[in-house]
Amino acid sequence: MSVPESPEESLQRVWSTVAAALDDGFGGTDVLALVGEVSTRLLPVDGVSVSLVGGARTRETLYASDGVSDRIQRLQCSLGEGPSFEAYEARRPVLVSDLAADRGSRWPVFASEIGTYPVGAVFAFPLQRGAIGIGGLDLYRSEPGWLSAEEVTTALRIVDIATLALLALRVDSLNGEWVVSLPRERAQVHQATGMLISGLGVPAEQALAKLRAHAFAVGRMVDEIADDLVSGRLVPADIEL
Amino acid sequence: MNDSLPSGTRRESDLVGAFVQLADTLVDDYDVPEVLHQLAAHCVDLLNVSAAGLMLSDQRGSLQLVASSNERTRVLELFQIQTDEGPCVDSFQTGVVVVVADLSVATERWPVFTPQALEQGFSAVHAVPLRLRGEVIGSLNLFNQRPGGLSAEDAKVARALADIATIGILQERTIRHGEVLTEQLQGALNSRITIEQAKGLLAQAGGLDMEQAFQALRRYARSRHARMSETAHALASGQLRPDAVLEQGHADAM
């Protein structure tokens, strides 16, 4: 390898690899390991984990790059508190660049227990789409410190990939097609998701999955199907396969 | 409401009213999408423009709409186009105000945005960057059906409203480097997605268009002193029945 890969190229490659892996029916851990690998390579972090959140605060770690990442998750699960829980509930990232300075304020027990591990900073990102809360991506650094603007962008793009991977892994008969072809989601996609929640009486996550599956089945873009729903050219019953 | 006053005095009184209301909101526990919606509505009244919208950086290189004075699908499209090109993107990238007094000569500058804006009857468009210290975190977009620039006085008011939006996004939370900014921006962007989901849900359940659905959502949240984004989340996650929100709308209409 003569020319090192740029961050942009790395992200693109992981994006396509994740999509292809999903297409080939690889298990979730293989796909998430790719996400984990790119996180620790492109960001100044020492570990990463990806968790799936079910109802009633059940959190399952699907991937952890190292023992400390795993410990951060286990500790929160046993205590029922910590940055990852807060990020999921507040539906926004919880970014603590100096855990020692933050100690005791928001999650006193977690902060005190994690003090015995080499964790200087924790960045907890929720994996979500509006009201669809699906899991979390958690990064840690052994030393305190925040990310540069470029690194924030990279982290958020990794979060996007992880969100899609988890959404895809939760849907049967996955197809890489809709992962790869995902453009920036337009408002109509979210509105159409809402219409299906009401029209088909399904939870938000299933509504989005049905919208995507339908688009794939009829060979059209998710955006176009969403437009048709919003403008009344399609009704929710048409989406039910 | 102050019809008996001379126009200069009336305008001053409207300005004071708007800034007092925004300041009152910001010292309380408030909802970012709600404050930004109020702010967009104030822009329309105070600056005498036809529509106003606030777009925030998604920190991935694009802008996303978080609040608009008008929730009609066609108008939202005009903001959506600007994830790629348009006055908002230009003001976001350069950090300066973009004033286009006559949109009909701007087709070359924004080949996708301009024809759509003209087709919707807009003749002038302005964009004011949302600035935070050395950084630009978004843009306030003003559309007008009449051609013409912003007067020096209006430009100052627009600048002040953009500053209030920045303060509103950062909430009361102190700025520890960039972390809070990322937390707030990403939180606000996700709230907007939730609001879109709730709009779709209400539109379907109540046979409403997206503007009416937004108004029903907002009215219900306000009547209960609830955050609009929390109400949207409760709806989209199945914890609140759409009937409850729609019935409130009927009650208000009587």
Interface residues (C-beta under 8 A of the other chain):
Chain A: A90 R91 R92 P93 V94 L95 V96 S97 F125 P126 Q128 R129 G130 A131 W146 L147 A149 V152 T153 L156 R157 D160 R184 E185 R186 A187 Q188 H190 Q191 A192 T193 G194 M195 L196 I197 S198 G199 P203 A204 V230 S231 P236
Chain B: D58 Q59 R60 G61 S62 L65 T73 L76 Q80 T83 R176 H177 G178 E179 V180 T182 E183 Q184 Q186 G187 N190 S191 I193 T194 I195 E196 Q197 A198 K199 G200 L201 L202 A203 Q204 A205 M210 A232 H233 L235 A236 S237 G238 P242
